[in-house]
């Protein structure tokens, strides 16, 4: 049977999902451009998941696996913007 309601939480992260501090790609999905942690009302994680996520992000920041702060996000892991126009003399 099909559910007739929309779940409050994200289905791709079950309640027993372990957020690993050594995985900056997954943690980066839950961080804003300025380095702040996305609130649970936006990330759609439960309170327990949000707490574990925040602890993993803070641990990754302490080990410098994830940038911490807005000044670090200026050039952190971002390629330089390239013009779509071809270069000509």
C-alpha positions in Angstrom: 0.0 0.0 0.0 1.1 3.5 -0.7 1.5 6.1 2.1 -0.8 9.0 1.8 1.4 11.3 3.9 4.8 12.8 3.6 7.4 11.8 6.2 8.9 14.5 8.3 12.4 13.0 8.1 14.7 12.0 5.3 14.3 8.4 4.1 17.9 8.1 2.9 19.2 8.4 6.5 17.7 5.8 8.8 17.5 6.4 12.5 20.6 4.2 13.2 22.8 5.9 10.5 26.3 6.7 11.7 27.7 10.0 10.5 31.4 9.4 10.1 33.7 12.3 10.8 36.2 10.9 8.2 33.7 11.4 5.3 33.7 15.1 4.4 31.5 14.6 1.4 28.5 13.5 3.4 29.2 16.1 6.1 29.5 18.8 3.5 25.9 18.2 2.4 24.8 19.5 5.9 27.0 22.6 5.9 26.2 26.0 4.5 28.7 28.0 2.4 29.9 30.0 5.5 30.7 26.8 7.4 27.6 26.8 9.6 25.7 23.5 10.3 22.3 23.4 8.6 19.4 23.4 11.1 17.3 20.3 11.5 14.2 22.1 10.1 16.0 22.4 6.8 18.1 19.2 6.8 15.0 17.1 7.8 17.0 15.1 10.3 15.6 14.0 13.7 16.9 15.6 16.8 19.1 12.6 17.7 20.6 12.5 14.1 21.2 16.3 14.2 23.1 15.9 17.5 25.3 13.1 16.1 25.8 15.1 12.8 26.9 18.2 14.7 29.4 16.1 16.8 30.8 14.5 13.7 31.2 17.9 11.9 32.9 19.4 15.0 35.3 16.5 15.2 36.1 16.8 11.5 36.7 20.6 12.0 39.1 19.9 14.8 41.1 17.5 12.6 40.9 20.0 9.6 39.1 17.5 7.4 36.3 20.2 6.9 36.9 23.9 6.7 35.7 26.0 9.6 34.7 29.6 9.0 33.7 31.8 6.2 37.3 32.9 5.2 38.2 29.2 4.6 35.4 28.9 2.1 36.7 31.5 -0.3 38.9 29.0 -2.2 38.4 25.7 -0.4 38.1 22.8 -2.8 36.5 24.9 -5.5 37.9 25.2 -9.0 38.5 28.6 -10.5 35.6 29.8 -12.5 36.4 29.4 -16.2 34.7 31.6 -18.9 32.5 29.6 -21.3 33.9 31.7 -24.2 37.0 30.3 -25.9 40.2 32.2 -25.5 41.3 34.2 -28.5 43.9 36.8 -29.3 
